[in-house]
Amino acid sequence: MDHSTHHAATGHGHATWATAMKATLHCLTGCAVGEILGMVIGTALLWGNVPTMILAIALAFVFGYSFTLFAVMRAGLSLRAAVKVALAADTVSIAVMELVDNAIIALTPGAMEAQLSDGLFWSALLGGFAVAFLITTPVNKWMIGRGKGHAVAHAHH
């Protein structure tokens, strides 16, 4: 661990934007996989908007946590310790990301009724992820700089 990463991981000093962007992108990847999978499953099963969004958000948390969980377990942590790290590292990040992304989808005219084959569905989803990334990155930077959030996971990488 280099000097700047150590400071970001331990909460001493400040977190770099690069570290915050990397942590946010890592989180976004897990969220995106879970959310898209939930949308595909809900749509394929002809579920309504509410149950589909609940499934998508739940899977976003599952995949978001699991990406961190497997990373810190590879670093040698036990399952129990890894779960604690994943919960501490990702809860705020995933929650902010999902809140922003789903608000954008809900506020985009026609996006909630769009099907998987519609460009509007994908543009609203990807646009939501882009805005969520822009909003979540400063949140993660602030948390990492205080030794919280993704700093907890980075201490174990």
Rosetta silent file (secondary structure, phi, psi, omega in degrees, C-alpha in Angstrom):
SEQUENCE: MDHSTHHAATGHGHATWATAMKATLHCLTGCAVGEILGMVIGTALLWGNVPTMILAIALAFVFGYSFTLFAVMRAGLSLRAAVKVALAADTVSIAVMELVDNAIIALTPGAMEAQLSDGLFWSALLGGFAVAFLITTPVNKWMIGRGKGHAVAHAHH
SCORE:     score description
SCORE:     0.000 S_00000001
   1 L     0.000  122.587 -179.944    0.000    0.000    0.000 S_00000001
   2 L   -75.771  171.173 -173.795    1.592    3.294   -1.035 S_00000001
   3 H   -57.475  -46.946 -177.173    1.671    6.340    1.220 S_00000001
   4 H   -68.677  -37.459  177.716   -1.361    8.122   -0.296 S_00000001
   5 H   -65.482  -39.590  178.763   -3.476    4.953   -0.331 S_00000001
   6 H   -59.918  -44.929  179.552   -2.553    4.312    3.307 S_00000001
   7 H   -62.758  -42.425  179.648   -3.742    7.789    4.272 S_00000001
   8 H   -65.019  -38.413 -176.069   -6.996    7.344    2.363 S_00000001
   9 H   -75.029  -29.680 -176.716   -7.553    3.913    3.879 S_00000001
  10 H   -96.009   -8.626  177.916   -6.825    4.940    7.449 S_00000001
  11 L    86.817    4.377  177.248   -8.695    8.213    7.387 S_00000001
  12 L   -94.208  127.676 -177.714   -5.623   10.343    8.085 S_00000001
  13 L    88.083 -151.533 -177.337   -5.309   13.189    5.596 S_00000001
  14 L  -122.246  158.166  176.747   -7.566   13.430    2.579 S_00000001
  15 L   -89.428  144.498  177.164   -8.822   11.023   -0.035 S_00000001
  16 L   -82.099  158.892  175.834   -7.906   11.632   -3.652 S_00000001
  17 H   -64.917  -34.048  179.636  -10.552   12.030   -6.342 S_00000001
  18 H   -62.812  -42.748  178.297   -8.982    9.034   -8.126 S_00000001
  19 H   -63.680  -43.902 -179.808   -9.523    6.845   -5.060 S_00000001
  20 H   -64.706  -40.977  179.705  -13.100    8.068   -4.688 S_00000001
  21 H   -66.330  -40.049  178.920  -13.822    7.507   -8.387 S_00000001
  22 H   -63.633  -44.652  179.035  -12.360    3.988   -8.263 S_00000001
  23 H   -63.206  -41.908 -179.142  -14.451    3.119   -5.178 S_00000001
  24 H   -67.286  -41.867  179.328  -17.587    4.586   -6.787 S_00000001
  25 H   -64.075  -39.146  177.238  -17.000    2.754  -10.061 S_00000001
  26 H   -60.494  -46.513  179.597  -16.501   -0.514   -8.139 S_00000001
  27 H   -65.749  -43.650 -179.138  -19.778    0.072   -6.315 S_00000001
  28 H   -60.502  -37.793 -179.917  -21.568    1.171   -9.491 S_00000001
  29 H   -60.568  -49.465  178.211  -20.545   -2.043  -11.249 S_00000001
  30 H   -62.487  -42.939  179.036  -22.166   -4.215   -8.585 S_00000001
  31 H   -61.773  -44.948 -177.340  -25.232   -1.977   -8.455 S_00000001
  32 H   -63.074  -45.012  178.897  -25.612   -1.987  -12.232 S_00000001
  33 H   -58.281  -50.150 -179.116  -25.363   -5.776  -12.502 S_00000001
  34 H   -64.278  -43.992 -176.857  -27.973   -6.264   -9.777 S_00000001
  35 H   -67.708  -44.342  179.226  -30.300   -3.553  -10.968 S_00000001
  36 H   -63.829  -42.335  178.024  -30.261   -4.611  -14.624 S_00000001
  37 H   -59.930  -44.650  178.214  -30.772   -8.254  -13.620 S_00000001
  38 H   -61.596  -41.575  178.373  -33.739   -7.234  -11.440 S_00000001
  39 H   -64.795  -42.577 -179.782  -35.269   -5.190  -14.268 S_00000001
  40 H   -63.741  -47.024 -179.409  -34.824   -8.062  -16.723 S_00000001
  41 H   -62.848  -49.899 -179.177  -36.347  -10.630  -14.326 S_00000001
  42 H   -59.881  -41.620  179.815  -39.271   -8.357  -13.333 S_00000001
  43 H   -68.825  -43.431 -179.742  -40.009   -7.460  -16.944 S_00000001
  44 H   -62.771  -33.465  179.668  -39.724  -11.067  -18.133 S_00000001
  45 L   -87.805    5.446  179.608  -42.159  -12.170  -15.411 S_00000001
  46 L    59.102   33.806  176.534  -44.537   -9.330  -16.392 S_00000001
  47 L   -73.690  160.120  175.033  -44.363   -7.817  -12.913 S_00000001
  48 L   -76.046  178.763 -177.665  -45.529   -4.270  -12.314 S_00000001
  49 H   -61.589  -45.621 -174.461  -43.210   -1.320  -11.714 S_00000001
  50 H   -64.597  -52.846  179.301  -43.133   -1.493   -7.915 S_00000001
  51 H   -63.778  -33.420  178.408  -42.208   -5.183   -7.487 S_00000001
  52 H   -65.057  -43.962  179.489  -39.707   -4.913  -10.364 S_00000001
  53 H   -67.394  -37.236  177.438  -38.011   -1.886   -8.766 S_00000001
  54 H   -61.923  -45.945  178.270  -37.966   -3.569   -5.347 S_00000001
  55 H   -62.531  -44.970 -178.564  -36.278   -6.636   -6.882 S_00000001
  56 H   -61.802  -43.100  179.624  -33.839   -4.455   -8.851 S_00000001
  57 H   -67.738  -42.965  178.461  -32.869   -2.421   -5.770 S_00000001
  58 H   -59.963  -45.604  179.893  -32.532   -5.556   -3.615 S_00000001
  59 H   -68.531  -31.007  175.975  -30.290   -7.201   -6.222 S_00000001
  60 H   -61.468  -42.816  176.799  -28.270   -3.967   -6.547 S_00000001
  61 H   -65.930  -44.790 -179.215  -27.475   -4.211   -2.826 S_00000001
  62 H   -58.643  -50.246 -178.764  -26.735   -7.962   -3.066 S_00000001
  63 H   -71.239  -37.924  177.078  -24.331   -7.550   -5.989 S_00000001
  64 H   -59.625  -48.150  177.553  -22.851   -4.318   -4.623 S_00000001
  65 H   -64.904  -42.118 -173.739  -22.065   -5.992   -1.301 S_00000001
  66 H   -65.696  -33.404  177.802  -20.884   -9.233   -2.916 S_00000001
  67 H   -60.510  -44.604  178.063  -18.262   -7.461   -5.062 S_00000001
  68 H   -70.385  -41.887 -178.867  -16.665   -6.060   -1.898 S_00000001
  69 H   -55.748  -50.100 -178.613  -17.262   -9.250    0.066 S_00000001
  70 H   -67.518  -35.886  179.618  -15.362  -11.433   -2.396 S_00000001
  71 H   -63.595  -45.640 -177.844  -12.550   -8.870   -2.755 S_00000001
  72 H   -77.329  -26.103  174.454  -11.864   -8.688    0.982 S_00000001
  73 H   -68.752  -36.074  176.201  -12.254  -12.458    1.429 S_00000001
  74 H   -62.803  -28.209  179.316   -9.551  -12.915   -1.235 S_00000001
  75 L   -78.995   -2.677  173.311   -7.398  -10.679    0.981 S_00000001
  76 L   109.409    2.912  179.067   -7.763  -13.280    3.756 S_00000001
  77 L   -77.463  151.982  174.722  -10.687  -12.132    5.889 S_00000001
  78 L   -71.539  164.918  178.991  -13.174  -14.613    7.293 S_00000001
  79 H   -58.279  -45.090 -178.462  -16.735  -14.541    5.958 S_00000001
  80 H   -61.670  -45.358  179.130  -17.995  -12.879    9.140 S_00000001
  81 H   -66.437  -38.827 -179.246  -15.309  -10.180    9.054 S_00000001
  82 H   -65.628  -38.670  177.831  -15.807   -9.699    5.303 S_00000001
  83 H   -62.668  -43.543  178.657  -19.568   -9.180    5.750 S_00000001
  84 H   -60.837  -42.654  179.438  -18.888   -6.477    8.365 S_00000001
  85 H   -64.344  -45.859 -178.960  -16.426   -4.758    6.020 S_00000001
  86 H   -61.462  -44.187  178.926  -18.837   -4.939    3.059 S_00000001
  87 H   -62.513  -43.498 -179.651  -21.717   -3.512    5.114 S_00000001
  88 H   -68.397  -38.026 -174.812  -19.515   -0.700    6.444 S_00000001
  89 H   -75.741  -38.012 -165.084  -17.946    0.023    3.066 S_00000001
  90 H  -111.064  -16.709 -172.070  -20.939   -0.043    0.773 S_00000001
  91 H   -56.212  -52.443 -178.046  -24.204    0.746    2.547 S_00000001
  92 H   -66.096  -44.273 -178.385  -24.146    4.538    2.124 S_00000001
  93 H   -60.144  -48.106 -179.745  -22.623    4.346   -1.355 S_00000001
  94 H   -65.882  -42.812 -178.199  -25.193    1.848   -2.659 S_00000001
  95 H   -61.180  -45.431  179.248  -28.082    3.670   -0.974 S_00000001
  96 H   -63.918  -45.757 -178.363  -27.125    7.036   -2.518 S_00000001
  97 H   -60.599  -45.995 -178.959  -26.533    5.438   -5.902 S_00000001
  98 H   -68.210  -39.162  178.189  -29.868    3.599   -5.913 S_00000001
  99 H   -60.399  -48.971 -178.441  -31.804    6.611   -4.655 S_00000001
 100 H   -66.083  -50.246 -176.879  -30.410    8.857   -7.391 S_00000001
 101 H   -59.576  -47.839 -178.135  -30.630    6.276  -10.184 S_00000001
 102 H   -70.643  -31.352  175.869  -34.193    5.230   -9.402 S_00000001
 103 H   -64.611  -41.000  179.716  -35.340    8.832   -8.926 S_00000001
 104 H   -66.123  -42.940  177.975  -34.052    9.661  -12.404 S_00000001
 105 H   -61.790  -45.206 -178.558  -35.786    6.630  -13.912 S_00000001
 106 H   -65.061  -33.076 -177.024  -39.024    7.505  -12.076 S_00000001
 107 H   -88.692  -10.554  178.227  -38.829   11.163  -13.190 S_00000001
 108 L   -80.240  116.355 -177.901  -37.990   10.408  -16.844 S_00000001
 109 L   -54.862  125.252  177.345  -41.292   10.587  -18.748 S_00000001
 110 L    84.766  -11.341 -175.904  -42.224    7.151  -20.082 S_00000001
 111 L   -65.901  -36.268 -178.340  -39.205    5.348  -18.613 S_00000001
 112 L   -68.403  -26.953 -179.456  -41.259    3.363  -16.087 S_00000001
 113 L   -94.026  -10.184 -176.857  -43.484    2.041  -18.865 S_00000001
 114 L   -67.697  148.588  178.327  -40.626    1.388  -21.305 S_00000001
 115 L   -96.225  167.745 -179.603  -39.730   -2.198  -22.142 S_00000001
 116 L   -59.602  -25.384 -179.377  -36.248   -3.728  -22.242 S_00000001
 117 L   -83.888   -5.343 -178.194  -36.304   -3.396  -26.037 S_00000001
 118 L   -89.652  135.783  176.587  -36.921    0.378  -25.842 S_00000001
 119 H   -60.989  -33.263  179.867  -34.054    2.821  -26.152 S_00000001
 120 H   -60.370  -40.726  178.402  -35.772    5.027  -23.566 S_00000001
 121 H   -56.568  -51.803 -175.547  -35.456    2.295  -20.929 S_00000001
 122 H   -70.709  -38.207  179.809  -31.702    1.982  -21.443 S_00000001
 123 H   -67.419  -38.187  177.469  -31.026    5.706  -21.833 S_00000001
 124 H   -66.535  -42.408 -179.353  -32.917    6.459  -18.581 S_00000001
 125 H   -64.941  -49.731 -178.526  -31.089    3.626  -16.770 S_00000001
 126 H   -68.682  -37.776  175.192  -27.634    4.571  -18.047 S_00000001
 127 H   -62.853  -39.913  176.445  -28.315    8.274  -17.553 S_00000001
 128 H   -62.367  -42.074  177.646  -29.384    7.487  -14.005 S_00000001
 129 H   -63.552  -40.961 -179.265  -26.163    5.557  -13.400 S_00000001
 130 H   -62.843  -46.650  178.826  -24.094    8.451  -14.800 S_00000001
 131 H   -66.185  -40.509  177.966  -25.761   11.016  -12.529 S_00000001
 132 H   -59.469  -40.582  177.720  -25.561    8.608   -9.582 S_00000001
 133 H   -60.869  -45.675 -178.489  -21.814    8.254  -10.221 S_00000001
 134 H   -64.798  -34.252 -179.748  -21.376   12.049  -10.229 S_00000001
 135 H   -82.352  -36.920 -175.657  -23.314   12.446   -6.976 S_00000001
 136 H   -76.708  -30.889 -178.535  -21.906    9.384   -5.181 S_00000001
 137 H   -57.303  -49.082  177.694  -18.211   10.072   -5.954 S_00000001
 138 H   -64.474  -32.181  176.579  -17.991   13.178   -3.696 S_00000001
 139 H   -62.573  -47.206  179.299  -19.900   11.286   -0.969 S_00000001
 140 H   -64.874  -38.862  178.717  -17.361    8.456   -1.173 S_00000001
 141 H   -60.427  -45.349  179.392  -14.439   10.930   -1.231 S_00000001
 142 H   -61.572  -45.755 -177.813  -15.742   12.563    1.937 S_00000001
 143 H   -67.694  -42.916 -179.768  -16.284    9.194    3.659 S_00000001
 144 H   -62.313  -41.209  179.406  -12.899    7.737    2.599 S_00000001
 145 H   -62.449  -18.662  178.534  -11.161   10.893    3.850 S_00000001
 146 L  -105.883   10.792  177.377  -12.702   10.213    7.259 S_00000001
 147 L    76.785   18.478 -178.594  -11.743    6.533    7.316 S_00000001
 148 L  -116.285  179.190  176.870  -15.300    5.391    6.604 S_00000001
 149 L    60.092 -130.068 -175.122  -17.118    3.768    3.698 S_00000001
 150 H   -65.650  -18.130  176.525  -14.825    2.318    1.062 S_00000001
 151 H   -60.053  -32.748  179.510  -11.757    3.181    3.172 S_00000001
 152 H   -64.129  -42.602  179.020  -12.732    0.235    5.354 S_00000001
 153 H   -71.416  -40.183 -177.411  -12.568   -2.114    2.366 S_00000001
 154 H   -66.169  -24.576  176.848   -9.403   -0.553    0.942 S_00000001
 155 L   -65.580  -19.188 -177.539   -7.629   -1.211    4.225 S_00000001
 156 L  -106.764    1.865 -179.370   -8.032   -4.938    3.423 S_00000001
 157 L   -82.521    0.000    0.000   -7.027   -4.911   -0.251 S_00000001
